[in-house]
Amino acid sequence: MTPHASPHPTAGRHPHSERHDDDGLAELLELDAEILGPLLEEVLDWVAPHVRGAPRTVADIGAGTGPGSRLLGRRFPSAQIVAIDRSASRLERLRATAGAPGLSDRIRTVQADLDTAWPEIGAVDLAWAASSLHELAAPDRLLRELHARMRPGGLLVVVEMDALPRFVPEDIGIGRPGLERRCHEVLARAHWNAFPEWGPRLEEAGFRLAGRRRFGVEARPAPPGTGRWAHHSFRRALPVLADRLAADDLLALEHLLTEDAPGGLLHREDLVLRAGRIVWAAHRA
């Protein structure tokens, strides 16, 4: 599973609950980036030949706590990284974890509601939107504004999860086989991780599509930290699943989420990791 909630806090939410939600989502995003680091490096290996020259300004759209900003900063050592997000607390965490001065002094944070307008950050050479465009109310408007503010030849990279990640075997030894599959079916009906085919919409905004590719990973046994990632992911999805799963499935899920249970996600030795990304790269003509 992955965070379905917007990378931006919901307007009108109580500040204390908003901060708690931000903290939980921040840890989930960090675990995602930590465990899928090699996959994201592979994505950047594919992106790099499409980048024309050394980018001066790189915009991380919906930067969250900054794992993508740090990755981009290391890959493009002469670029200024502009991390854009609506959440002040996530940007605060980004600044606190930006890394050594050689990297942190090249990362600038901008708090902005991208459903209102593109921020005034100057011309952009490379824009990176990882699991953020589909959260916007008006992504097509944003794409047109971004196109107008990119330098000619600039590159936009859109990254989406191709499906919710899989963590547990078909038979977890508790309840009926297929629990995770049924959880995913429920979440799909609730429109978790729903996104359009971005290629035509990028072209409608004026971009010229340079490529589209899927990247995937399947690891058995799962990498270290996968249990914590799975635990956070299922826990975040629980409010949606609680009203829609059968009673026996909910009991099995509660066992998985029990922190001190031998068969819980934090202690299982049979976890797997199946995850993937779909990436679009498009130039501003």
Backbone as CSV, one residue per row, in Angstrom:
resi,resn,N_x,N_y,N_z,CA_x,CA_y,CA_z,C_x,C_y,C_z
1,MET,0.822,-1.184,0.000,0.000,0.000,0.000,0.870,1.254,0.000
2,THR,0.255,2.341,-0.225,0.971,3.610,-0.257,0.077,4.674,0.308
3,PRO,0.619,5.814,0.682,-0.256,6.880,1.147,-1.218,7.301,0.056
4,HIS,-2.506,7.182,0.325,-3.497,7.655,-0.656,-3.798,9.120,-0.425
5,ALA,-3.711,9.554,0.823,-4.036,10.945,1.094,-3.122,11.861,0.315
6,SER,-3.664,13.029,-0.001,-2.886,13.999,-0.757,-1.575,14.306,-0.083
7,PRO,-0.503,14.598,-0.864,0.718,15.036,-0.241,0.588,16.400,0.411
8,HIS,-0.576,17.012,0.294,-0.826,18.299,0.931,-1.912,18.110,1.972
9,PRO,-1.810,18.763,3.159,-2.837,18.593,4.177,-4.174,19.148,3.727
10,THR,-5.236,18.552,4.228,-6.574,18.952,3.837,-6.955,20.258,4.516
11,ALA,-7.486,21.183,3.753,-7.902,22.469,4.311,-8.984,22.252,5.349
12,GLY,-8.882,22.977,6.459,-9.903,22.899,7.479,-9.643,21.841,8.522
13,ARG,-8.651,20.991,8.365,-8.362,19.977,9.361,-7.784,20.640,10.596
14,HIS,-8.108,20.081,11.786,-7.569,20.627,13.024,-6.049,20.540,12.991
15,PRO,-5.330,21.597,13.418,-3.879,21.617,13.266,-3.176,20.467,13.962
16,HIS,-3.700,20.027,15.147,-3.020,18.934,15.842,-3.175,17.623,15.082
17,SER,-4.387,17.335,14.583,-4.585,16.107,13.824,-3.844,16.178,12.501
18,GLU,-3.763,17.382,11.919,-3.039,17.546,10.671,-1.563,17.211,10.864
19,ARG,-0.991,17.723,11.985,0.426,17.464,12.235,0.659,15.975,12.474
20,HIS,-0.255,15.319,13.217,-0.114,13.880,13.453,-0.183,13.119,12.138
21,ASP,-1.129,13.510,11.267,-1.252,12.854,9.971,-0.002,13.080,9.136
22,ASP,0.524,14.308,9.158,1.749,14.615,8.424,2.906,13.760,8.912
23,ASP,3.015,13.590,10.249,4.114,12.803,10.791,4.039,11.362,10.316
24,GLY,2.830,10.768,10.328,2.687,9.393,9.873,2.976,9.244,8.400
25,LEU,2.477,10.173,7.606,2.724,10.117,6.172,4.193,10.364,5.871
26,ALA,4.821,11.257,6.630,6.238,11.547,6.407,7.078,10.292,6.594
27,GLU,6.806,9.542,7.661,7.587,8.321,7.886,7.335,7.302,6.782
28,LEU,6.094,7.213,6.323,5.780,6.287,5.241,6.517,6.664,3.962
29,LEU,6.549,7.952,3.638,7.259,8.399,2.441,8.752,8.129,2.544
30,GLU,9.315,8.325,3.732,10.740,8.076,3.918,11.060,6.593,3.773
31,LEU,10.220,5.725,4.323,10.441,4.287,4.182,10.343,3.860,2.721
32,ASP,9.353,4.394,2.023,9.188,4.113,0.596,10.471,4.462,-0.155
33,ALA,10.998,5.677,0.096,12.195,6.131,-0.622,13.429,5.335,-0.219
34,GLU,13.530,5.004,1.069,14.692,4.253,1.545,14.759,2.867,0.922
35,ILE,13.628,2.173,0.924,13.622,0.784,0.467,13.657,0.701,-1.054
36,LEU,13.032,1.668,-1.720,13.017,1.660,-3.184,14.111,2.537,-3.777
37,GLY,15.100,2.908,-2.960,16.188,3.743,-3.453,16.830,3.229,-4.730
38,PRO,17.201,1.938,-4.788,17.806,1.423,-6.024,16.887,1.531,-7.237
39,LEU,15.590,1.334,-7.033,14.643,1.459,-8.141,14.587,2.906,-8.636
40,LEU,14.585,3.860,-7.707,14.527,5.266,-8.107,15.820,5.698,-8.799
41,GLU,16.946,5.134,-8.374,18.200,5.406,-9.080,18.126,4.879,-10.513
42,GLU,17.480,3.731,-10.683,17.303,3.177,-12.026,16.421,4.087,-12.876
43,VAL,15.397,4.663,-12.252,14.550,5.626,-12.961,15.380,6.815,-13.427
44,LEU,16.227,7.342,-12.539,17.045,8.492,-12.910,18.081,8.134,-13.973
45,ASP,18.576,6.904,-13.958,19.487,6.468,-15.024,18.796,6.561,-16.384
46,TRP,17.509,6.234,-16.409,16.747,6.308,-17.658,16.423,7.754,-18.021
47,VAL,16.162,8.572,-17.005,15.802,9.971,-17.240,17.000,10.781,-17.735
48,ALA,18.174,10.517,-17.177,19.344,11.378,-17.400,19.637,11.660,-18.869
49,PRO,19.601,10.671,-19.781,19.893,10.987,-21.184,18.878,11.936,-21.834
50,HIS,17.682,12.047,-21.250,16.678,12.961,-21.797,16.903,14.399,-21.342
51,VAL,17.739,14.590,-20.329,18.011,15.936,-19.819,19.023,16.606,-20.726
52,ARG,18.685,17.779,-21.230,19.550,18.497,-22.174,20.453,19.464,-21.414
53,GLY,21.720,19.124,-21.339,22.663,19.959,-20.614,22.544,19.768,-19.118
54,ALA,23.295,20.565,-18.372,23.262,20.508,-16.913,22.158,21.424,-16.407
55,PRO,21.117,20.888,-15.776,20.011,21.741,-15.330,20.450,22.701,-14.230
56,ARG,19.980,23.933,-14.341,20.279,24.932,-13.314,19.237,24.927,-12.206
57,THR,17.969,24.741,-12.581,16.882,24.750,-11.602,16.029,23.506,-11.792
58,VAL,15.868,22.742,-10.723,15.064,21.522,-10.729,13.925,21.716,-9.734
59,ALA,12.693,21.540,-10.172,11.522,21.674,-9.308,11.029,20.295,-8.910
60,ASP,10.942,20.053,-7.608,10.374,18.815,-7.071,8.944,19.124,-6.664
61,ILE,7.988,18.666,-7.459,6.574,19.019,-7.307,5.915,18.064,-6.324
62,GLY,5.397,18.610,-5.217,4.866,17.756,-4.163,5.988,17.024,-3.463
63,ALA,6.977,17.787,-2.988,8.230,17.206,-2.498,8.076,16.435,-1.205
64,GLY,7.040,16.688,-0.424,6.885,16.001,0.847,8.049,16.287,1.773
65,THR,8.626,15.226,2.335,9.746,15.382,3.267,11.090,15.414,2.558
66,GLY,11.103,15.316,1.233,12.317,15.575,0.478,13.165,14.425,0.010
67,PRO,12.716,13.162,0.066,13.586,12.111,-0.461,13.905,12.299,-1.936
68,GLY,12.921,12.748,-2.720,13.179,13.006,-4.133,14.103,14.190,-4.334
69,SER,13.945,15.222,-3.509,14.821,16.402,-3.613,16.269,16.017,-3.357
70,ARG,16.493,15.183,-2.340,17.864,14.751,-2.043,18.428,13.909,-3.177
71,LEU,17.593,13.036,-3.717,18.023,12.197,-4.829,18.396,13.047,-6.038
72,LEU,17.563,14.027,-6.353,17.821,14.918,-7.486,19.058,15.769,-7.242
73,GLY,19.234,16.216,-6.010,20.399,17.026,-5.699,21.703,16.273,-5.872
74,ARG,21.694,14.989,-5.506,22.909,14.185,-5.684,23.153,13.885,-7.161
75,ARG,22.086,13.668,-7.916,22.238,13.318,-9.334,22.682,14.526,-10.157
76,PHE,22.210,15.738,-9.790,22.527,16.947,-10.557,23.253,17.928,-9.630
77,PRO,24.562,17.746,-9.451,25.303,18.467,-8.402,25.450,19.961,-8.628
78,SER,25.156,20.465,-9.821,25.266,21.911,-10.048,23.907,22.605,-10.026
79,ALA,22.839,21.859,-9.767,21.491,22.431,-9.841,21.016,22.906,-8.482
80,GLN,20.170,23.943,-8.528,19.409,24.316,-7.347,18.103,23.529,-7.378
81,ILE,17.787,22.870,-6.262,16.567,22.079,-6.157,15.519,22.907,-5.421
82,VAL,14.369,23.106,-6.054,13.277,23.848,-5.425,12.212,22.826,-5.025
83,ALA,12.091,22.602,-3.722,11.144,21.621,-3.186,9.826,22.320,-2.878
84,ILE,8.766,21.943,-3.595,7.472,22.615,-3.483,6.473,21.675,-2.811
85,ASP,5.832,22.154,-1.765,4.796,21.363,-1.100,3.878,22.313,-0.348
86,ARG,2.656,21.862,-0.114,1.692,22.686,0.617,1.866,22.568,2.126
87,SER,2.489,21.479,2.582,2.580,21.199,4.007,3.809,21.853,4.626
88,ALA,3.578,22.776,5.545,4.690,23.442,6.232,5.481,22.463,7.081
89,SER,4.794,21.513,7.734,5.512,20.582,8.614,6.390,19.630,7.823
90,ARG,5.932,19.208,6.646,6.788,18.319,5.848,7.993,19.090,5.307
91,LEU,7.796,20.327,4.916,8.936,21.118,4.457,9.910,21.410,5.599
92,GLU,9.383,21.571,6.801,10.254,21.750,7.967,11.110,20.495,8.167
93,ARG,10.483,19.339,8.040,11.233,18.079,8.171,12.248,17.946,7.038
94,LEU,11.886,18.383,5.846,12.815,18.340,4.712,14.064,19.159,5.024
95,ARG,13.876,20.367,5.543,15.028,21.223,5.848,15.913,20.603,6.925
96,ALA,15.278,19.903,7.882,16.044,19.305,8.979,16.835,18.084,8.536
97,THR,16.427,17.462,7.432,17.070,16.217,6.995,17.705,16.349,5.618
98,ALA,17.989,17.582,5.200,18.474,17.807,3.832,19.872,17.271,3.597
99,GLY,20.631,16.999,4.669,21.939,16.394,4.487,23.074,17.383,4.679
100,ALA,24.236,17.011,4.163,25.440,17.816,4.329,25.293,19.162,3.632
101,PRO,26.082,20.171,4.060,25.960,21.517,3.477,26.067,21.541,1.958
102,GLY,26.885,20.705,1.375,27.013,20.712,-0.076,25.724,20.398,-0.789
103,LEU,24.833,19.664,-0.103,23.520,19.356,-0.671,22.457,20.289,-0.106
104,SER,22.446,20.456,1.202,21.370,21.227,1.828,21.341,22.678,1.381
105,ASP,22.508,23.247,1.077,22.488,24.658,0.667,22.043,24.832,-0.785
106,ARG,21.786,23.732,-1.477,21.235,23.811,-2.841,19.754,23.458,-2.889
107,ILE,19.163,23.131,-1.744,17.741,22.794,-1.696,16.981,23.964,-1.074
108,ARG,16.061,24.515,-1.838,15.230,25.628,-1.366,13.797,25.149,-1.263
109,THR,13.143,25.423,-0.152,11.763,24.986,0.036,10.805,26.130,-0.271
110,VAL,9.695,25.773,-0.901,8.656,26.749,-1.237,7.317,26.148,-0.838
111,GLN,6.635,26.788,0.102,5.305,26.338,0.488,4.296,26.963,-0.469
112,ALA,3.536,26.117,-1.151,2.601,26.627,-2.159,1.473,25.629,-2.363
113,ASP,0.283,26.152,-2.588,-0.872,25.341,-2.957,-0.920,25.284,-4.478
114,LEU,-0.531,24.154,-5.044,-0.442,24.043,-6.501,-1.812,23.974,-7.165
115,ASP,-2.866,23.844,-6.369,-4.209,23.956,-6.932,-4.621,25.412,-7.105
116,THR,-3.811,26.322,-6.571,-4.098,27.753,-6.720,-3.291,28.350,-7.867
117,ALA,-1.986,28.164,-7.846,-1.141,28.710,-8.915,0.254,28.130,-8.788
118,TRP,0.968,28.134,-9.896,2.370,27.757,-9.886,3.156,28.870,-9.201
119,PRO,4.058,28.551,-8.274,4.774,29.608,-7.546,5.787,30.325,-8.427
120,GLU,6.134,31.527,-8.031,7.116,32.324,-8.766,8.518,31.890,-8.340
121,ILE,9.068,30.922,-9.036,10.395,30.412,-8.675,11.392,30.600,-9.815
122,GLY,10.988,31.301,-10.869,11.860,31.487,-12.014,11.749,30.348,-13.004
123,ALA,12.579,30.392,-14.035,12.523,29.381,-15.097,13.040,28.045,-14.574
124,VAL,12.441,26.976,-15.062,12.750,25.614,-14.610,13.333,24.818,-15.771
125,ASP,14.401,24.080,-15.484,15.008,23.210,-16.502,14.498,21.773,-16.423
126,LEU,14.228,21.326,-15.206,13.771,19.953,-14.973,12.719,19.983,-13.881
127,ALA,11.573,19.355,-14.135,10.510,19.243,-13.135,10.260,17.761,-12.867
128,TRP,10.139,17.434,-11.600,9.975,16.047,-11.145,8.688,15.978,-10.344
129,ALA,7.730,15.162,-10.779,6.440,15.034,-10.093,6.216,13.563,-9.785
130,ALA,6.522,13.154,-8.561,6.414,11.749,-8.170,5.182,11.561,-7.295
131,SER,4.184,10.862,-7.817,2.944,10.553,-7.100,2.287,11.811,-6.548
132,SER,2.350,12.891,-7.314,1.770,14.152,-6.840,0.760,14.748,-7.806
133,LEU,0.952,14.594,-9.114,0.034,15.222,-10.071,-1.391,14.717,-9.901
134,HIS,-1.553,13.417,-9.647,-2.915,12.875,-9.581,-3.658,13.339,-8.332
135,GLU,-2.943,13.957,-7.381,-3.602,14.469,-6.179,-4.181,15.864,-6.376
136,LEU,-3.843,16.516,-7.486,-4.306,17.877,-7.710,-5.729,17.894,-8.254
137,ALA,-6.461,18.937,-7.906,-7.820,19.084,-8.425,-7.809,19.466,-9.894
138,ALA,-6.778,20.223,-10.328,-6.711,20.697,-11.714,-5.308,20.483,-12.275
139,PRO,-4.909,19.236,-12.476,-3.544,18.999,-12.963,-3.289,19.566,-14.351
140,ASP,-4.306,19.604,-15.213,-4.101,20.109,-16.573,-3.758,21.597,-16.555
141,ARG,-4.397,22.354,-15.655,-4.045,23.769,-15.527,-2.606,23.920,-15.053
142,LEU,-2.214,23.112,-14.077,-0.846,23.188,-13.583,0.148,22.845,-14.685
143,LEU,-0.151,21.831,-15.491,0.753,21.438,-16.567,0.938,22.572,-17.568
144,ARG,-0.145,23.287,-17.878,-0.024,24.414,-18.807,0.820,25.528,-18.195
145,GLU,0.614,25.797,-16.902,1.403,26.846,-16.246,2.874,26.444,-16.180
146,LEU,3.133,25.186,-15.863,4.512,24.713,-15.796,5.175,24.806,-17.164
147,HIS,4.453,24.413,-18.214,4.990,24.487,-19.566,5.414,25.922,-19.892
148,ALA,4.605,26.878,-19.483,4.907,28.282,-19.783,6.133,28.781,-19.023
149,ARG,6.463,28.130,-17.925,7.558,28.602,-17.083,8.824,27.751,-17.190
150,MET,8.813,26.770,-18.061,10.014,25.972,-18.276,10.838,26.566,-19.401
151,ARG,12.133,26.410,-19.306,13.002,26.836,-20.390,12.788,25.920,-21.596
152,PRO,12.952,26.429,-22.829,12.857,25.565,-24.010,13.812,24.384,-23.881
153,GLY,13.310,23.202,-24.188,14.108,21.994,-24.041,14.068,21.398,-22.662
154,GLY,13.393,22.083,-21.705,13.276,21.562,-20.346,12.519,20.245,-20.326
155,LEU,12.718,19.491,-19.257,12.151,18.145,-19.168,11.244,18.040,-17.958
156,LEU,10.062,17.472,-18.180,9.143,17.120,-17.098,9.123,15.607,-16.955
157,VAL,9.284,15.131,-15.721,9.237,13.696,-15.421,8.077,13.455,-14.459
158,VAL,7.155,12.589,-14.847,6.008,12.227,-14.019,6.167,10.762,-13.608
159,VAL,6.083,10.514,-12.319,6.265,9.164,-11.780,5.010,8.781,-11.007
160,GLU,4.485,7.602,-11.287,3.339,7.072,-10.552,3.618,5.619,-10.166
161,MET,2.996,5.159,-9.083,3.039,3.734,-8.760,2.155,2.990,-9.758
162,ASP,2.678,1.920,-10.334,1.841,1.192,-11.278,0.760,0.399,-10.563
163,ALA,0.980,0.057,-9.296,-0.005,-0.647,-8.472,0.439,-0.514,-7.026
164,LEU,-0.471,-0.791,-6.110,-0.086,-0.775,-4.710,0.941,-1.876,-4.461
165,PRO,1.969,-1.603,-3.656,2.996,-2.618,-3.412,2.423,-3.821,-2.668
166,ARG,3.030,-4.975,-2.893,2.627,-6.219,-2.233,3.698,-6.611,-1.240
167,PHE,3.258,-7.058,-0.050,4.195,-7.346,1.033,4.109,-8.765,1.578
168,VAL,2.946,-9.376,1.566,2.781,-10.646,2.275,2.457,-11.765,1.295
169,PRO,2.773,-13.012,1.661,2.429,-14.140,0.784,0.921,-14.336,0.708
170,GLU,0.497,-15.113,-0.269,-0.931,-15.364,-0.455,-1.558,-15.953,0.806
171,ASP,-0.880,-16.882,1.420,-1.372,-17.507,2.650,-0.482,-17.048,3.801
172,ILE,-1.015,-16.217,4.677,-0.229,-15.683,5.792,-0.339,-16.548,7.044
173,GLY,-1.086,-17.663,6.938,-1.235,-18.552,8.085,-2.302,-18.114,9.057
174,ILE,-3.031,-17.088,8.721,-4.107,-16.565,9.562,-5.289,-16.300,8.646
175,GLY,-6.449,-16.852,8.973,-7.623,-16.596,8.156,-7.521,-17.216,6.772
176,ARG,-8.304,-16.692,5.854,-8.339,-17.208,4.480,-7.166,-16.688,3.664
177,PRO,-6.653,-17.501,2.732,-5.626,-16.976,1.811,-6.181,-15.808,0.998
178,GLY,-5.282,-14.921,0.568,-5.671,-13.819,-0.315,-6.054,-12.542,0.389
179,LEU,-5.648,-12.366,1.658,-6.053,-11.164,2.402,-5.563,-9.888,1.718
180,GLU,-4.286,-9.836,1.352,-3.761,-8.602,0.758,-4.439,-8.299,-0.567
181,ARG,-4.714,-9.350,-1.348,-5.400,-9.146,-2.629,-6.778,-8.533,-2.399
182,ARG,-7.504,-9.022,-1.400,-8.827,-8.472,-1.122,-8.727,-7.034,-0.585
183,CYS,-7.692,-6.750,0.200,-7.481,-5.369,0.649,-7.272,-4.443,-0.546
184,HIS,-6.464,-4.892,-1.505,-6.197,-4.071,-2.680,-7.466,-3.853,-3.508
185,GLU,-8.316,-4.874,-3.582,-9.565,-4.717,-4.329,-10.452,-3.657,-3.683
186,VAL,-10.512,-3.659,-2.349,-11.286,-2.651,-1.633,-10.715,-1.260,-1.885
187,LEU,-9.407,-1.130,-1.787,-8.777,0.178,-1.968,-8.915,0.672,-3.402
188,ALA,-8.887,-0.240,-4.358,-9.086,0.161,-5.752,-10.491,0.732,-5.944
189,ARG,-11.478,0.110,-5.318,-12.847,0.637,-5.428,-12.972,1.993,-4.740
190,ALA,-12.084,2.256,-3.776,-12.070,3.567,-3.105,-11.158,4.559,-3.820
191,HIS,-10.653,4.157,-5.006,-9.848,5.025,-5.878,-8.472,5.355,-5.296
192,TRP,-7.921,4.462,-4.495,-6.542,4.641,-4.060,-5.621,4.443,-5.255
193,ASN,-4.623,5.306,-5.337,-3.610,5.238,-6.402,-4.215,5.328,-7.794
194,ALA,-5.336,6.013,-7.942,-5.944,6.181,-9.257,-5.260,7.345,-9.975
195,PHE,-4.812,7.107,-11.191,-4.186,8.176,-11.982,-4.484,7.924,-13.451
196,PRO,-4.456,8.976,-14.267,-4.751,8.817,-15.698,-3.505,8.389,-16.460
197,GLU,-3.684,8.067,-17.721,-2.557,7.898,-18.643,-2.071,9.307,-18.975
198,TRP,-0.892,9.648,-18.457,-0.458,11.038,-18.522,0.030,11.462,-19.896
199,GLY,0.453,10.540,-20.739,1.032,10.921,-22.022,0.194,11.901,-22.823
200,PRO,-1.064,11.576,-23.147,-1.889,12.511,-23.924,-2.100,13.850,-23.221
201,ARG,-2.174,13.838,-21.915,-2.420,15.091,-21.193,-1.166,15.969,-21.170
202,LEU,-0.009,15.340,-21.143,1.221,16.120,-21.261,1.291,16.791,-22.630
203,GLU,0.920,16.048,-23.664,0.960,16.605,-25.012,-0.077,17.715,-25.179
204,GLU,-1.252,17.559,-24.574,-2.273,18.605,-24.642,-1.798,19.894,-23.987
205,ALA,-0.928,19.768,-22.981,-0.397,20.945,-22.296,0.750,21.586,-23.064
206,GLY,1.178,20.967,-24.165,2.237,21.545,-24.981,3.559,20.810,-24.924
207,PHE,3.669,19.776,-24.093,4.908,19.016,-23.998,5.009,18.009,-25.142
208,ARG,6.222,17.589,-25.447,6.447,16.547,-26.445,6.969,15.306,-25.718
209,LEU,6.215,14.237,-25.791,6.555,13.025,-25.054,7.861,12.438,-25.565
210,ALA,8.792,12.192,-24.639,10.096,11.622,-24.997,10.177,10.144,-24.689
211,GLY,9.332,9.653,-23.777,9.372,8.235,-23.455,8.464,7.894,-22.299
212,ARG,8.132,6.615,-22.231,7.319,6.072,-21.133,7.865,4.688,-20.815
213,ARG,8.046,4.396,-19.538,8.622,3.102,-19.184,8.154,2.679,-17.796
214,ARG,8.024,1.373,-17.623,7.709,0.806,-16.311,8.978,0.248,-15.689
215,PHE,9.116,0.475,-14.379,10.219,-0.075,-13.604,9.628,-0.903,-12.472
216,GLY,10.204,-2.050,-12.203,9.663,-2.896,-11.152,10.740,-3.577,-10.350
217,VAL,10.351,-4.014,-9.155,11.248,-4.767,-8.290,10.446,-5.880,-7.628
218,GLU,11.053,-7.048,-7.526,10.482,-8.158,-6.766,11.607,-8.761,-5.946
219,ALA,11.481,-8.691,-4.632,12.555,-9.124,-3.742,12.036,-10.163,-2.760
220,ARG,12.702,-11.318,-2.751,12.423,-12.396,-1.793,13.761,-12.908,-1.270
221,PRO,14.078,-12.715,0.000,13.285,-12.036,1.031,13.253,-10.528,0.817
222,ALA,12.331,-9.904,1.492,12.181,-8.450,1.353,13.358,-7.731,1.996
223,PRO,13.694,-6.539,1.509,14.795,-5.761,2.095,14.501,-5.368,3.541
224,PRO,15.541,-5.073,4.327,15.328,-4.581,5.690,14.436,-3.338,5.687
225,GLY,13.575,-3.251,6.657,12.664,-2.117,6.762,11.319,-2.350,6.114
226,THR,11.185,-3.433,5.335,9.918,-3.669,4.637,8.783,-3.905,5.625
227,GLY,9.071,-4.561,6.743,8.024,-4.797,7.735,7.454,-3.505,8.278
228,ARG,8.331,-2.533,8.561,7.840,-1.228,9.042,7.040,-0.517,7.962
229,TRP,7.520,-0.610,6.710,6.791,0.015,5.592,5.409,-0.611,5.449
230,ALA,5.352,-1.953,5.479,4.071,-2.642,5.354,3.142,-2.282,6.507
231,HIS,3.696,-2.223,7.720,2.884,-1.901,8.891,2.276,-0.507,8.762
232,HIS,3.087,0.479,8.403,2.581,1.844,8.219,1.546,1.897,7.099
233,SER,1.783,1.153,6.036,0.883,1.197,4.886,-0.484,0.623,5.226
234,PHE,-0.503,-0.572,5.835,-1.780,-1.166,6.221,-2.481,-0.321,7.282
235,ARG,-1.707,0.230,8.227,-2.302,1.042,9.269,-2.968,2.285,8.675
236,ARG,-2.336,2.871,7.682,-2.909,4.061,7.058,-4.173,3.728,6.271
237,ALA,-4.231,2.527,5.725,-5.402,2.120,4.944,-6.545,1.608,5.809
238,LEU,-6.287,1.350,7.082,-7.275,0.695,7.944,-8.616,1.419,7.997
239,PRO,-8.670,2.765,8.082,-9.992,3.404,8.133,-10.866,3.081,6.923
240,VAL,-10.261,2.898,5.760,-11.031,2.534,4.567,-11.406,1.052,4.609
241,LEU,-10.456,0.222,5.005,-10.693,-1.222,5.013,-11.680,-1.635,6.094
242,ALA,-11.706,-0.916,7.210,-12.502,-1.340,8.360,-13.981,-1.461,8.039
243,ASP,-14.484,-0.619,7.166,-15.919,-0.632,6.848,-16.264,-1.532,5.670
244,ARG,-15.249,-2.124,5.042,-15.520,-2.826,3.785,-15.036,-4.281,3.751
245,LEU,-14.140,-4.664,4.648,-13.662,-6.042,4.676,-14.609,-6.927,5.487
246,ALA,-14.608,-8.223,5.162,-15.363,-9.187,5.955,-14.762,-9.285,7.355
247,ALA,-15.574,-9.730,8.299,-15.147,-9.766,9.696,-13.904,-10.621,9.894
248,ASP,-13.822,-11.778,9.220,-12.644,-12.638,9.413,-11.386,-11.992,8.830
249,ASP,-11.540,-11.259,7.742,-10.386,-10.547,7.187,-9.914,-9.435,8.123
250,LEU,-10.851,-8.753,8.760,-10.462,-7.704,9.697,-9.710,-8.279,10.891
251,LEU,-10.130,-9.458,11.368,-9.414,-10.099,12.477,-7.990,-10.457,12.059
252,ALA,-7.840,-10.981,10.837,-6.498,-11.323,10.345,-5.645,-10.074,10.188
253,LEU,-6.248,-8.999,9.701,-5.511,-7.757,9.520,-5.098,-7.168,10.866
254,GLU,-5.981,-7.240,11.847,-5.633,-6.748,13.183,-4.452,-7.531,13.755
255,HIS,-4.407,-8.835,13.493,-3.264,-9.629,13.952,-1.988,-9.162,13.262
256,LEU,-2.043,-8.930,11.965,-0.868,-8.438,11.248,-0.374,-7.114,11.830
257,LEU,-1.292,-6.285,12.298,-0.943,-4.959,12.789,-0.613,-4.928,14.280
258,THR,-0.733,-6.056,14.958,-0.369,-6.116,16.376,1.152,-6.109,16.492
259,GLU,1.678,-5.096,17.154,3.125,-4.856,17.095,3.951,-5.952,17.742
260,ASP,3.431,-6.607,18.781,4.219,-7.634,19.455,3.817,-9.051,19.067
261,ALA,2.947,-9.195,18.051,2.515,-10.528,17.639,3.603,-11.202,16.815
262,PRO,3.939,-12.486,17.086,4.959,-13.180,16.279,4.627,-13.204,14.790
263,GLY,3.339,-13.275,14.452,2.937,-13.284,13.048,2.608,-11.910,12.506
264,GLY,2.913,-10.860,13.288,2.638,-9.499,12.846,3.642,-9.029,11.811
265,LEU,3.308,-7.967,11.129,4.148,-7.474,10.041,5.543,-7.074,10.511
266,LEU,5.662,-6.617,11.746,6.964,-6.156,12.238,7.918,-7.301,12.553
267,HIS,7.401,-8.548,12.572,8.245,-9.678,12.980,8.261,-10.822,11.979
268,ARG,7.525,-10.728,10.906,7.454,-11.842,9.951,8.754,-11.964,9.161
269,GLU,9.117,-13.201,8.859,10.318,-13.457,8.059,9.981,-13.904,6.637
270,ASP,8.685,-13.924,6.309,8.283,-14.377,4.975,7.777,-13.229,4.112
271,LEU,8.091,-11.988,4.485,7.631,-10.853,3.690,8.331,-10.832,2.339
272,VAL,7.608,-10.365,1.344,8.164,-10.154,0.006,7.969,-8.682,-0.335
273,LEU,8.565,-8.262,-1.403,8.341,-6.900,-1.886,8.143,-6.944,-3.386
274,ARG,6.961,-6.536,-3.811,6.669,-6.391,-5.237,6.133,-4.975,-5.431
275,ALA,6.882,-4.163,-6.149,6.508,-2.763,-6.336,6.985,-2.289,-7.699
276,GLY,6.367,-1.254,-8.199,6.761,-0.739,-9.508,6.378,0.712,-9.690
277,ARG,6.963,1.312,-10.691,6.673,2.696,-11.057,6.482,2.788,-12.573
278,ILE,5.607,3.686,-12.987,5.479,4.057,-14.394,5.985,5.492,-14.520
279,VAL,6.829,5.728,-15.517,7.489,7.026,-15.648,7.247,7.580,-17.057
280,TRP,6.853,8.847,-17.120,6.729,9.572,-18.390,7.773,10.680,-18.388
281,ALA,8.436,10.873,-19.510,9.370,11.985,-19.688,8.914,12.783,-20.896
282,ALA,8.840,14.113,-20.748,8.328,14.963,-21.828,9.083,16.287,-21.857
283,HIS,9.421,16.737,-23.049,10.160,17.993,-23.210,9.218,19.156,-23.486
284,ARG,9.666,20.322,-23.034,9.028,21.547,-23.485,9.672,21.908,-24.823
285,ALA,8.869,22.024,-25.839,9.408,22.323,-27.170,10.027,23.710,-27.198
